Amino acid sequence: MIRHIVLFRVIEGTPAKRVQEAIDRLEALVGVIPGLRSLKAGIDIGIEGNFDFGLVAELDDRAALEVFSADPTHMEVAMFILEFRKNTDIAILDLEI
């Protein structure tokens, strides 16, 4: 199984409702993309210096991660997030668990 972790910082002034929409759209991918077992996303609790929001997803295996990464529905959400995330402030970690 793969645990896929992504952390984002957003452009200052981004409305909270846009971030929440991204979270809702991300979580709605479960059951849509084959091999995506779970996905939880949320906003940071407000600790200075932390990323603003992120997600933790669990996928069946590396092949499922590749399917997830290329899936058109996932890409739509990624493009939506790209509109308000800081381009250089993203962290991605994929763990085999």
N, CA, C and O atoms as a DFTB+ gen file, in Angstrom:
388 C
 N C O
     1  1       0.851      -1.175       0.000
     2  2       0.000       0.000       0.000
     3  2       0.899       1.243       0.000
     4  3       2.007       1.225       0.537
     5  1       0.405       2.302      -0.604
     6  2       1.120       3.573      -0.690
     7  2       0.345       4.632       0.086
     8  3      -0.867       4.778      -0.076
     9  1       1.058       5.364       0.925
    10  2       0.484       6.552       1.572
    11  2       1.061       7.758       0.842
    12  3       2.275       7.962       0.814
    13  1       0.171       8.551       0.251
    14  2       0.519       9.714      -0.575
    15  2       0.157      10.957       0.232
    16  3      -1.006      11.161       0.579
    17  1       1.156      11.783       0.527
    18  2       0.964      12.974       1.357
    19  2       1.352      14.194       0.532
    20  3       2.433      14.239      -0.056
    21  1       0.461      15.183       0.493
    22  2       0.739      16.415      -0.251
    23  2       0.371      17.592       0.641
    24  3      -0.710      17.621       1.230
    25  1       1.275      18.563       0.738
    26  2       1.068      19.759       1.549
    27  2       1.186      20.992       0.658
    28  3       2.035      21.052      -0.231
    29  1       0.316      21.978       0.911
    30  2       0.253      23.180       0.079
    31  2       0.314      24.442       0.935
    32  3      -0.113      24.450       2.090
    33  1       0.846      25.495       0.352
    34  2       0.659      26.846       0.881
    35  2      -0.154      27.597      -0.166
    36  3      -0.003      27.381      -1.368
    37  1      -1.014      28.478       0.316
    38  2      -1.882      29.205      -0.613
    39  2      -1.443      30.664      -0.720
    40  3      -0.779      31.205       0.165
    41  1      -1.831      31.268      -1.814
    42  2      -1.566      32.684      -2.038
    43  2      -2.335      33.479      -0.991
    44  3      -3.511      33.217      -0.737
    45  1      -1.662      34.446      -0.393
    46  2      -2.299      35.273       0.631
    47  2      -3.572      35.909       0.075
    48  3      -3.595      36.388      -1.058
    49  1      -4.616      35.907       0.877
    50  2      -5.889      36.479       0.476
    51  2      -6.841      35.491      -0.171
    52  3      -7.964      35.852      -0.523
    53  1      -6.406      34.249      -0.333
    54  2      -7.286      33.223      -0.903
    55  2      -8.445      32.987       0.056
    56  3      -8.221      32.707       1.233
    57  1      -9.681      33.096      -0.427
    58  2     -10.825      32.859       0.454
    59  2     -10.841      31.422       0.984
    60  3     -10.554      30.474       0.253
    61  1     -11.179      31.284       2.252
    62  2     -11.240      29.961       2.885
    63  2     -12.205      29.042       2.149
    64  3     -12.005      27.828       2.127
    65  1     -13.253      29.608       1.545
    66  2     -14.231      28.761       0.847
    67  2     -13.613      28.086      -0.381
    68  3     -14.051      27.003      -0.770
    69  1     -12.607      28.709      -0.995
    70  2     -11.932      28.066      -2.144
    71  2     -11.104      26.878      -1.675
    72  3     -11.089      25.830      -2.319
    73  1     -10.423      27.046      -0.559
    74  2      -9.648      25.937      -0.003
    75  2     -10.595      24.813       0.405
    76  3     -10.318      23.642       0.145
    77  1     -11.701      25.159       1.039
    78  2     -12.665      24.137       1.451
    79  2     -13.255      23.421       0.239
    80  3     -13.487      22.213       0.289
    81  1     -13.496      24.139      -0.830
    82  2     -13.987      23.491      -2.050
    83  2     -12.963      22.483      -2.576
    84  3     -13.327      21.393      -3.017
    85  1     -11.690      22.853      -2.526
    86  2     -10.637      21.919      -2.952
    87  2     -10.641      20.673      -2.076
    88  3     -10.533      19.557      -2.583
    89  1     -10.765      20.854      -0.779
    90  2     -10.806      19.730       0.155
    91  2     -11.987      18.823      -0.166
    92  3     -11.838      17.603      -0.239
    93  1     -13.145      19.413      -0.354
    94  2     -14.346      18.626      -0.668
    95  2     -14.173      17.854      -1.976
    96  3     -14.541      16.682      -2.068
    97  1     -13.618      18.512      -2.971
    98  2     -13.422      17.853      -4.269
    99  2     -12.389      16.730      -4.175
   100  3     -12.549      15.685      -4.806
   101  1     -11.342      16.940      -3.398
   102  2     -10.344      15.887      -3.204
   103  2     -10.964      14.668      -2.531
   104  3     -10.787      13.540      -2.992
   105  1     -11.687      14.895      -1.446
   106  2     -12.274      13.779      -0.709
   107  2     -13.321      13.039      -1.535
   108  3     -13.557      11.851      -1.313
   109  1     -13.944      13.724      -2.476
   110  2     -14.949      13.096      -3.344
   111  2     -14.328      12.150      -4.370
   112  3     -15.055      11.426      -5.048
   113  1     -13.008      12.140      -4.497
   114  2     -12.348      11.251      -5.456
   115  2     -12.389       9.785      -5.023
   116  3     -12.247       8.885      -5.850
   117  1     -12.585       9.548      -3.720
   118  2     -12.664       8.169      -3.221
   119  2     -13.904       7.508      -3.827
   120  3     -15.001       8.064      -3.781
   121  1     -13.717       6.333      -4.386
   122  2     -14.809       5.630      -5.048
   123  2     -14.928       5.958      -6.523
   124  3     -15.670       5.303      -7.254
   125  1     -14.194       6.976      -6.961
   126  2     -14.205       7.387      -8.363
   127  2     -12.958       6.870      -9.083
   128  3     -13.032       6.424     -10.228
   129  1     -11.822       6.936      -8.402
   130  2     -10.549       6.530      -8.997
   131  2     -10.179       5.143      -8.480
   132  3     -10.045       4.946      -7.272
   133  1     -10.016       4.187      -9.384
   134  2      -9.664       2.826      -8.963
   135  2      -8.350       2.804      -8.175
   136  3      -7.380       3.469      -8.538
   137  1      -8.341       2.035      -7.102
   138  2      -7.136       1.879      -6.296
   139  2      -6.958       2.909      -5.205
   140  3      -6.074       2.766      -4.361
   141  1      -7.790       3.958      -5.204
   142  2      -7.737       4.976      -4.155
   143  2      -8.597       4.497      -2.992
   144  3      -9.825       4.549      -3.064
   145  1      -7.961       4.035      -1.930
   146  2      -8.680       3.459      -0.787
   147  2      -9.296       4.521       0.111
   148  3     -10.430       4.377       0.569
   149  1      -8.545       5.583       0.360
   150  2      -9.046       6.652       1.225
   151  2      -8.296       7.934       0.906
   152  3      -7.189       7.912       0.367
   153  1      -8.921       9.044       1.251
   154  2      -8.285      10.345       1.097
   155  2      -8.920      11.283       2.105
   156  3     -10.135      11.485       2.103
   157  1      -8.101      11.848       2.955
   158  2      -8.538      12.854       3.917
   159  2      -7.737      14.112       3.659
   160  3      -6.519      14.059       3.488
   161  1      -8.419      15.236       3.631
   162  2      -7.768      16.521       3.408
   163  2      -8.256      17.491       4.468
   164  3      -9.340      17.321       5.026
   165  1      -7.454      18.509       4.743
   166  2      -7.870      19.478       5.738
   167  2      -6.956      20.679       5.801
   168  3      -5.886      20.721       5.194
   169  1      -7.422      21.655       6.563
   170  2      -6.717      22.918       6.773
   171  2      -5.877      22.792       8.040
   172  3      -6.323      22.214       9.031
   173  1      -4.667      23.330       8.005
   174  2      -3.782      23.309       9.164
   175  2      -4.448      23.995      10.356
   176  3      -5.299      24.869      10.188
   177  1      -4.052      23.589      11.554
   178  2      -4.640      24.156      12.769
   179  2      -4.124      25.555      13.083
   180  3      -4.544      26.161      14.069
   181  1      -3.223      26.072      12.261
   182  2      -2.811      27.465      12.390
   183  2      -1.465      27.694      13.046
   184  3      -1.211      28.780      13.566
   185  1      -0.603      26.704      13.034
   186  2       0.726      26.873      13.612
   187  2       1.611      27.627      12.618
   188  3       1.709      27.258      11.447
   189  1       2.248      28.684      13.105
   190  2       3.099      29.543      12.277
   191  2       4.171      28.724      11.562
   192  3       4.858      27.909      12.178
   193  1       4.303      28.947      10.271
   194  2       5.320      28.273       9.479
   195  2       4.867      26.971       8.845
   196  3       5.528      26.467       7.937
   197  1       3.755      26.420       9.304
   198  2       3.241      25.181       8.712
   199  2       2.650      25.445       7.333
   200  3       2.377      26.588       6.968
   201  1       2.461      24.383       6.586
   202  2       1.723      24.479       5.332
   203  2       0.265      24.803       5.653
   204  3      -0.193      24.574       6.772
   205  1      -0.464      25.335       4.669
   206  2      -1.835      25.789       4.904
   207  2      -2.866      24.671       4.877
   208  3      -3.789      24.652       5.691
   209  1      -2.712      23.742       3.944
   210  2      -3.626      22.602       3.903
   211  2      -2.937      21.449       3.208
   212  3      -1.889      21.608       2.582
   213  1      -3.547      20.286       3.333
   214  2      -2.920      19.128       2.725
   215  2      -3.839      17.939       2.681
   216  3      -5.001      18.000       3.083
   217  1      -3.282      16.842       2.175
   218  2      -4.055      15.611       2.055
   219  2      -3.178      14.415       2.366
   220  3      -1.959      14.441       2.193
   221  1      -3.833      13.374       2.829
   222  2      -3.211      12.070       3.023
   223  2      -4.119      11.066       2.329
   224  3      -5.294      10.938       2.671
   225  1      -3.565      10.358       1.354
   226  2      -4.334       9.360       0.602
   227  2      -3.667       8.006       0.751
   228  3      -2.446       7.908       0.871
   229  1      -4.479       6.971       0.741
   230  2      -3.953       5.610       0.729
   231  2      -4.404       4.936      -0.553
   232  3      -5.584       4.938      -0.902
   233  1      -3.424       4.356      -1.249
   234  2      -3.674       3.703      -2.529
   235  2      -3.174       2.269      -2.461
   236  3      -2.301       1.940      -1.658
   237  1      -3.737       1.423      -3.311
   238  2      -3.403      -0.001      -3.292
   239  2      -1.912      -0.269      -3.459
   240  3      -1.338      -1.070      -2.722
   241  1      -1.286       0.395      -4.424
   242  2       0.110       0.111      -4.753
   243  2       0.641       1.219      -5.661
   244  3      -0.056       2.199      -5.926
   245  1       1.860       1.063      -6.129
   246  2       2.461       2.082      -6.998
   247  2       1.691       2.253      -8.301
   248  3       1.567       3.367      -8.810
   249  1       1.181       1.169      -8.834
   250  2       0.388       1.264     -10.068
   251  2      -0.853       2.116      -9.829
   252  3      -1.232       2.915     -10.685
   253  1      -1.486       1.952      -8.674
   254  2      -2.667       2.757      -8.342
   255  2      -2.292       4.227      -8.189
   256  3      -3.071       5.104      -8.561
   257  1      -1.106       4.507      -7.644
   258  2      -0.638       5.891      -7.536
   259  2      -0.468       6.504      -8.923
   260  3      -0.812       7.667      -9.134
   261  1       0.058       5.734      -9.861
   262  2       0.210       6.226     -11.232
   263  2      -1.146       6.499     -11.874
   264  3      -1.320       7.505     -12.562
   265  1      -2.107       5.603     -11.648
   266  2      -3.464       5.800     -12.170
   267  2      -4.062       7.065     -11.565
   268  3      -4.624       7.895     -12.280
   269  1      -3.943       7.211     -10.250
   270  2      -4.458       8.379      -9.534
   271  2      -3.844       9.663     -10.089
   272  3      -4.554      10.630     -10.367
   273  1      -2.534       9.664     -10.245
   274  2      -1.826      10.868     -10.691
   275  2      -2.262      11.325     -12.075
   276  3      -2.294      12.525     -12.350
   277  1      -2.597      10.386     -12.946
   278  2      -2.965      10.714     -14.327
   279  2      -4.468      10.817     -14.550
   280  3      -4.909      11.193     -15.636
   281  1      -5.254      10.489     -13.537
   282  2      -6.709      10.462     -13.707
   283  2      -7.252      11.861     -14.045
   284  3      -6.885      12.832     -13.383
   285  1      -8.112      11.979     -15.055
   286  2      -8.641      13.292     -15.451
   287  2      -9.414      14.005     -14.340
   288  3      -9.350      15.230     -14.236
   289  1     -10.135      13.262     -13.518
   290  2     -10.885      13.891     -12.425
   291  2      -9.920      14.475     -11.399
   292  3     -10.124      15.586     -10.909
   293  1      -8.883      13.732     -11.080
   294  2      -7.850      14.235     -10.168
   295  2      -7.172      15.461     -10.771
   296  3      -6.913      16.439     -10.069
   297  1      -6.886      15.412     -12.059
   298  2      -6.217      16.531     -12.716
   299  2      -7.075      17.796     -12.701
   300  3      -6.544      18.901     -12.594
   301  1      -8.397      17.643     -12.808
   302  2      -9.296      18.804     -12.711
   303  2      -9.150      19.473     -11.352
   304  3      -9.074      20.698     -11.263
   305  1      -9.111      18.670     -10.296
   306  2      -8.958      19.217      -8.946
   307  2      -7.573      19.852      -8.799
   308  3      -7.442      20.925      -8.210
   309  1      -6.553      19.198      -9.325
   310  2      -5.193      19.743      -9.257
   311  2      -5.113      21.102      -9.953
   312  3      -4.461      22.017      -9.451
   313  1      -5.761      21.235     -11.085
   314  2      -5.760      22.512     -11.808
   315  2      -6.514      23.581     -11.025
   316  3      -6.125      24.749     -11.039
   317  1      -7.586      23.194     -10.343
   318  2      -8.326      24.130      -9.495
   319  2      -7.419      24.638      -8.372
   320  3      -7.380      25.837      -8.099
   321  1      -6.695      23.730      -7.727
   322  2      -5.796      24.112      -6.637
   323  2      -4.665      24.995      -7.157
   324  3      -4.236      25.919      -6.467
   325  1      -4.189      24.725      -8.343
   326  2      -3.105      25.507      -8.938
   327  2      -3.465      26.988      -9.043
   328  3      -2.580      27.843      -9.041
   329  1      -4.753      27.294      -9.132
   330  2      -5.202      28.684      -9.240
   331  2      -4.877      29.500      -7.992
   332  3      -4.746      30.720      -8.079
   333  1      -4.743      28.851      -6.824
   334  2      -4.537      29.618      -5.596
   335  2      -3.397      29.110      -4.711
   336  3      -3.199      29.627      -3.611
   337  1      -2.660      28.126      -5.163
   338  2      -1.524      27.683      -4.342
   339  2      -0.264      28.397      -4.784
   340  3      -0.115      28.773      -5.947
   341  1       0.639      28.576      -3.834
   342  2       1.950      29.134      -4.163
   343  2       2.721      28.066      -4.921
   344  3       2.871      26.944      -4.437
   345  1       3.204      28.405      -6.094
   346  2       3.832      27.422      -6.980
   347  2       5.022      26.704      -6.370
   348  3       5.223      25.517      -6.625
   349  1       5.810      27.401      -5.573
   350  2       7.006      26.769      -5.017
   351  2       6.760      26.123      -3.663
   352  3       7.642      25.441      -3.141
   353  1       5.601      26.317      -3.092
   354  2       5.325      25.815      -1.745
   355  2       4.405      24.612      -1.772
   356  3       3.221      24.701      -1.450
   357  1       4.980      23.484      -2.164
   358  2       4.265      22.218      -2.171
   359  2       5.268      21.142      -1.744
   360  3       6.436      21.170      -2.132
   361  1       4.793      20.213      -0.953
   362  2       5.630      19.081      -0.546
   363  2       4.854      17.803      -0.830
   364  3       3.664      17.710      -0.531
   365  1       5.536      16.821      -1.408
   366  2       4.911      15.538      -1.731
   367  2       5.794      14.440      -1.169
   368  3       7.015      14.460      -1.326
   369  1       5.153      13.477      -0.510
   370  2       5.867      12.330       0.036
   371  2       5.026      11.088      -0.218
   372  3       3.842      11.056       0.116
   373  1       5.631      10.073      -0.805
   374  2       4.954       8.804      -1.065
   375  2       5.682       7.708      -0.291
   376  3       6.862       7.445      -0.522
   377  1       4.962       7.079       0.624
   378  2       5.535       6.043       1.480
   379  2       4.933       4.695       1.145
   380  3       3.724       4.585       0.942
   381  1       5.757       3.679       1.086
   382  2       5.249       2.319       0.954
   383  2       5.021       1.807       2.371
   384  3       5.948       1.758       3.180
   385  1       3.780       1.426       2.663
   386  2       3.458       0.982       4.030
   387  2       2.914      -0.439       4.027
   388  3       2.590      -0.978       5.085
